[in-house]
Amino acid sequence: MACSKQTFTEISPARFSALVAKAAASGLSLSGNSGQASKDGFTVTWNYDPVTAVLEIQCLSGPFLVPCATINGKIHEIVGSVIAPAPAPGTQS
């Protein structure tokens, strides 16, 4: 079951590096600007273009009992965590 591809814009090289580090910390190795990786029954593919600052991620397969809405929601949450703007000085999040 392949889930729909998600496209993220304004992904600077620094943000992509932060995403790669976050994925590595969870045991998923994103090697290079494009590729495919698997962990715990999930297989994802990605393509990052640093010139246009666009990142595309798609889950190609996952465990039968995990719906695409859950998978894509988690991907969106993870990417969002590295692209969210920092709080303004003097404010708390």
N, C-alpha and C positions, 0 to 999 in steps of 0.2 A: 504494500500500500504506500504509494508516494503521496506526500502532502503537497499542498500548493507552495510554490516558490515565494519567498519573502524578499523584498527589495528594500534596502536601507540606503538613504542618501546622506551626504555630509559626513562621511566616515573618513576622517583624516588618517594619515599613516599612524599617528600617535594613538588614535582611538582604535584602529585595527590592531595595533600592537597590544593595547590593553585588553582587547577581546581575546586575542591569541593567548595571552598570559592567563586570563580568567579560565579559558577552556582547558589549558594545560594543568591548572591547579585542580580541576575536576577530573583529570585523567584523559581528556580528549585532545589529541595532538592535531592542531591545524598547522600544517607545514606548507609554507608558501602562500602565494596570493590566490591559488585555486587548488582544489583537490577534493578528496573524499576521505572520510574517517568514520570509524565505527567504535561503539562502546555500549556495553550492556544491551545488545540487541537493537540499537539504533544506528542507522547509517545516514550520515549527512554529507552533502556536497556544498561547496561554497566557491564563489568567484568574486574576488575583490579587485577593483580597478582603481589604483591610487591616483590616476590622472583625473578621472571623473568623480572620485570619492564615493563610488557606488559599491555596495556589498550585496550580493545575492546569496541566500542560504535556502537550502531545501532538504527536508528529511525524506530520504528515499525509501526507508523502511524502518519499522519499529515494532515492538511487541503488539500482538493482536488486540489486547485489551486497552491499549492507550490510543485514544482518538486523536486525529490530526489537530483538532482545536486545542487540545491540551499541549501537544508537541509544539505547535506554532506559537501558542501563548508563552511557553517557556523560552523559546528562542527569542521572541520579542522582548521578554523581560530581561534576558541576559544582555542582549544588544543594547537595550534601553539603559541598562545600568552603567554602561561605559560611554554612552553619548549624552546622558542627562547633564544639563548645565550644572555647574557647581553653585551652591548657595551663595547669595550675595554676602559680602563681608558684613559681619555683625548680625547675621540671621542664623537660625538653626533649622535643620531639616528634621 
